[in-house]
Amino acid sequence: MKRTKIATVLMIVLLLAGCGGGEGTATAMKLVRTEGTVGVSDEKGEAVSPVENLSLYGGYGMGTEEKSHAWIDLDSVKLAKMDEDSEIEIQKEGKALEIVINSGGLFFHVEEPLEEDETFDIRTSTMMTGIRGTCGWVRMFDETHMEVFILEGTVECTVTDPESGESKTESVSGGEKAQLMLYSGDAPQSSAPGDDEENPEGLSGETSGDIIPEGETCAILKETFELHEIPFYILEELLADEALTEKINEGSELKIPADNLPQGYVDMGRQYLEHDGSETAFALSELALESDPKLPDAWSLRGSARIFGGETEENFTLSQTDYEKALELSEADAEAYLGLADLRIRQQDYEGALSLLEEGLEKAGGDAELTEKIAELESGTITDAQHRRRRADGTAGESLLRRNPVTHSSL
């Protein structure tokens, strides 16, 4: 059954456990950096030019557009970063600070626990996150559904239905995420992600048990999350902070590369690419190439990220150039041959794809992935590198076998 929104106010409180010691000193809030198109308004709603190190005050509002981000220095030990297509308001009274999220997402990193008389809350119109000292991000879907991801530290999440008084509380630690939800009427009873009727939000990942037991109106669904779920706007902050990355790795199974080596960027990019994260994979390939422009794997990754992002004429051309650059650096690069063959498959040039794979097999000395892809083409049921079926009958396979009846079982 579809979820019904609650008109009354719900408060969801996350009590984040402190990590580390020391006392933070409150200083003026500043907009320290912007990227793309960022708007700022004062307490009267009038536009303010978003210049570097702009002082921010209670009542100020900020918004980011597509491919745009904003970095906010709340004081010397508190950082917030806005995701693209996000809108926030800043409320401050004495030592009480609130960031109201009207849409989008927000990354937070509080290096030291707050003083006893300090508060820092991130909230929506119906939810509130009380922060004492930790690192993570929140993503707002609507006033009755929010996701909380914790990278380091431990938090306590509480959901309360103001109508029934029912509440749920769960502790969430580094490497875990929680879906905080409120329902009215009959709650959905299936956890199948993406099902329009049973799971209208398309909840990410697998969850155990029912979404909400019968008769209950709120829930916290907790599970671990994987590296590829970290958005790039956050990942780039982690890669620039080796100490934070080491803390995250020590307290979770995420294993973010902390050494900033080019091959580490490539390996991470492949994980994102496997889960449809072509934009992040592309960004990671760029980081790898900045460090080592002679790394064949980085060129191949960039080629794949381009074509995974969309089959435009430009992407076909640029992807081919990247794969050819990889082969220029290493003529036995199996990944580059697979990439070039994938371009041919997407263009329905199956014979051309087979020729490239056979050439690569000879150069790479019997690579298992090349051998497997050749067998797939000869079977006639052909998929691209994104596992999408491009040919489903045996016609192509029969014609390819007639052209080249050699078997590859001995390779």
N, C-alpha and C positions, 0 to 999 in steps of 0.2 A: 504494500500500500504506500502511496506517495506521502512524503513528509509534509506536515502542515506547520506553517510558521507560527510562532507565539507572538502575540501583539504586546504582551506585558514584558517588563524588563527582567532579564535573566542575568545573574551575576556569576561568573566563573572566575574563581580565584586560584592563582598558582603561587604557592609560597616557595620561592626558590632558596635552597640552602646556600649559605655562604661558603666560599672556597677561598682559601688564602687568608692572610691577615693584613693588618694595617688600617689606617683610617683615610678615607677619601676627603679631599678638601673641595668644597663647593666653589666653583668659579663661574664666570659668565658663559652662557651657552653660545655656541657659534656654528654657523654653517661654514665648514672648513673647505668643502670641495663640492663641485657639481659636475655632472657629465650629461650631455644631451640637453634636453629642454626641461628646466625646473622653474616652477613658479613659487613666489613667496608673497604672502599678504600679512599686513600688520593686524593689530587687535581691532581696527575699524574696518577691516576687509579691503583696505587699499593696497594696491600692488607695490612691492618693494623690490628693487633690483637685486638679484641674487649674486652679489659680489663675494669674492673670497674673504673669509673671516668675518662675514656679516654677523653682528650680534643679534641673538634671537631672544624674544621675551614672551611672557605669558600672553596667550591670545593669538599668537602668530600661527598662520597656516602654511602648509607646503604641499606641493603636488609635483609628481614626476610623470612624464609622458613615456611613450614607447621608447625603448633603448636608452633610458635616462635613469640616473641615480643621484642620490644626494647623501653626503656624509655629514653627520651632526656630532659635534663634540659637546657633550652635555656637561662635562667637567674633565679634569685630568685623568679620571679612571673610568669614565663611561662613554662608550661610543655607540651610536645608532646609525644604521645605513638603510635608506629607503630603496625598495625594489622598484622596478619600472611600473608604470601605470598604478601608482599608489598615491594616497592622499592622507595627510595627517594634520592634527592640530596640537599645539603645545600649550599646556596649562601649568602654571607655576604659582605657588603661594607659599612664601617662606621656604622651608626645606621639603615641601611636598611638590613633587614633579610628576606630571602625567603627560603621556603621549597618546592621543586619541587617534586610532586608525579608522578612517572612514572607508578605505578600500586598499587592497593589495597586501604587501608584506613588509616586514621590518626585521632586520638583523640587529641583535644587541650583544654587547660584550661589556660586562661590568667586571673590571679586574680585581676590585677589592670590595668587601662587604660594606654596606652602608652603615653610617652611624645609627645609634639607637633612635634618634629623633628625626632621621631622614626617611623619606619614602620615595620610591620610583615605581610608577605603575604604567604599564602599557595596556590600553583597553580599547574595546570597540564600544558601540552604543549599548551593548548588552553584556559584555564580558570584560574581565579585568585580569591582568597579569601583574602580580606584585613581585618585584625583583629586588633581591638582596645582594647577589653577587654570583654571576655565572655567565654562560655564553650559549646562544641558540638563536632561533628565529620563530616568528609567528606568521601565519598566513590566514587571512580572513576570507571566508566564503560568503557568509552572510551573518546576520545577527544571532543565528542559532547554531552555527557550525564554524569552528576554528581548529586549525592544526597547530600544534606546538612541537617543535623539534629541539632537543637538548643535545648540544655538542659536548659540553663539559659541566660537571657538577650534578646535583640532584635537585629535583623540584617536587613539590606536592601539588597535585591538581585537584580542585574541587569544583563540582558542578552542582548547582542548586536550582530547582524549579520553584519559582516564587509562588506559583498557584497551589501546588500540592505540598511544598516544603521538602520534597524528596531531594536527597543529595547523594553524590558519589565522590569518593576521594581515592586517588591513586598516586603513588610515588613514581616519578619518571626520572631516569638517570641518563648520563651521557651515552649516546648511541641509540636512544629510544625516542619514539614519537608518540604523541597522543592525539586522538581525534576527540574533541569535546563537542558533544551534541545534545540538543534539547528537542524533544518531540511533543506533539499534542495528539490526542486521539489514539488510534491504534498504531503502535510502532511497527516499523518493518521488521521482519523476522529472518531475513536472509542476509548473509554477509558476502554474497557474490559481487565482486567489484564490477561496476559498469552496467549492471542490470537496471534499466530505467524504472521499472516498477518497484523492485525490492531494494535497490541501492541508488536512489536518485542522485546522490552526490558523486557517484563514481569513486568510492573511497579507494585510496591508493593502498596497494599491498593486500595480503591475505590477513584476515582476522579470525580468531578462534571463537566458536560459539555463535549465538545469535547476536545481532546488532544491539537490540535492547530486549530484555526478557519481557514477556507479555505482562501488561499492566503497569509497566514502568515508563517514565517520561523523559529520562535523561541517561546518558551513558558516557563513559570514557573508554575508548578503545585504544589499547596500548600494544605496541610491537616495536621491534628493532627496525632501524632503517639502514639502507646501504649507501655506500659512497656516492653512487650515481644520482641519488636523490638530493644531494646538496646543490642548490642553484649556483651558477657561476658567479653571481654578484657577491655571494658569500665565500665561495671557494677561493676567489682571488685574495680575499682578506686573510684567509687561513694560510695560504701559501706564502704570504708576505710576513707571517708571524711564526717563526720557527718554534719559539717557546710555547705558544698556544697550541700549535699543531702537535707537539710532543705530549702535552697534557691530554689532549683529546685522544690520541692514540693509546696512551697509558690507561685511560678509563673506559675505552670502548673497543669494538672490533672494526672500526672504520678504516684504520691504517692509511691515513693521508700521507703521501710522500713528504718528508720533512727536509730532505736534502736538496730539493730544487734541481735535481739532475734531469737533463733532457729526456732520457729514456723513461724516467718516472712520469713525466708529463704525458708521454706517448702511451704508456701502459694504462694510465688513468683515463686518457681520452678514448681508448678502446672500450673501456667499461661503459662510458657514457654513450658511445656510438651504438653499442649492443642494445641499449635501452632507449633508443630514439633521441638521444641527446646530442644531435649533430652540431648545434651552435656551441655547446660547451666543448665538444671534441675539437671543433675548429679552433676555438680560442686556445686550447691546450696545445694543439699542433703549432700554433703561432709562437707560443712561449718556448716550445722545444726548439723551433727553428731559430729563434732569437739567440738561444744559447749555443746551438750547434747546427749551423746551416748545412752541414755535410752528413747529417743523420738520415739515411734512407727511410727508416720507419716513420719519421716525422713527415716527410713529403707524402708517403703513402697514406698516412692518417689524414692529412689535409685533403688529399684527393677524395678519399672516401667521405669525409665530412661534407665536402662541397656537394657531391651528387646525392647524398642522403638528405641534404637540405632542400632539394628540389631539382627536377629534371628539366632545367632550362637549357637553352642552347649555350648560354655563357658558362653554366656549370659543367656541361659536357666538355667544353673546350678547356676550361681551367683544370678540371679533374685530370684530363688526359695529360696536360702539361706537368702536373704534379707527379703523376705515376711515371712518366718518362724521365723526369728529373731523378726519381728514386733509382730507376734502372741505370741512369748515367753514372750514379754514384756506386751502384752495386748491381751488376748484370744478373746476379743470382737471387735477386729480391723477389721471393715468391708472392709476397703481399702485393707488390706492384703489378705482377702479371695477373693475379686474381682481380685486381682493381680494373685493369684495362679490359679483361674479359667481361667483367661485370658491365662496363659501359657498352660493350657490343651486345650483351644480352638485353639490356634495356632498350637498345635500338633494333632488336629482333634480328641481329646479324649473328646467328648461332654458329655458322661455319667460321666466321672471323673470330668468335670467342674461342672455339675449339682450337684453332691454329695458334692463338696466343697461349693457351694453356699448355699445348704440346711443346711449344718453344720454351716456355717457362720450366716445364718438367725436365727437359733436357739440360737447361742451364742450372737449375736448382738441385739436380741430382736425385730425383725421385721424391719430391716433397709430397707428403701425405694429403694435404689439402688440395693441391693441384690434381693429384690422382683422383681424389673423390669428386672433384668438380667435373673432370673429364667424364667419369662414369655417369654422372648426373645428366650431362648433355647428351650422352649416347643413349640414355634411357628414354629421352623424349619428354620427361617431366622436368621442367627447368624453372629454377627460382633465381631471383637476383640476390644481391648481398644482404638485403633487408628481409630475406626469407619470404618474399612475395612471389607467388606463382606467375610465371611469364608464359609458359607453354605447358599444357596439360595433356596432350595426346602424344602418340608415338610417332607421328609423321616426321618431326624434326629429327628424332633419334634414328629412325630408319634411314633417312637420307644421309645423315652424317656417317652412319656405319657403312653405307654403300660407298661413300667417298673414301673412308679410311677405316677398314675393317680390323685394324690392329687392336689387340687387347692389351690391357695395362696391368693385368693381375700379377705379372712377374716383376713389375717395377718396385 
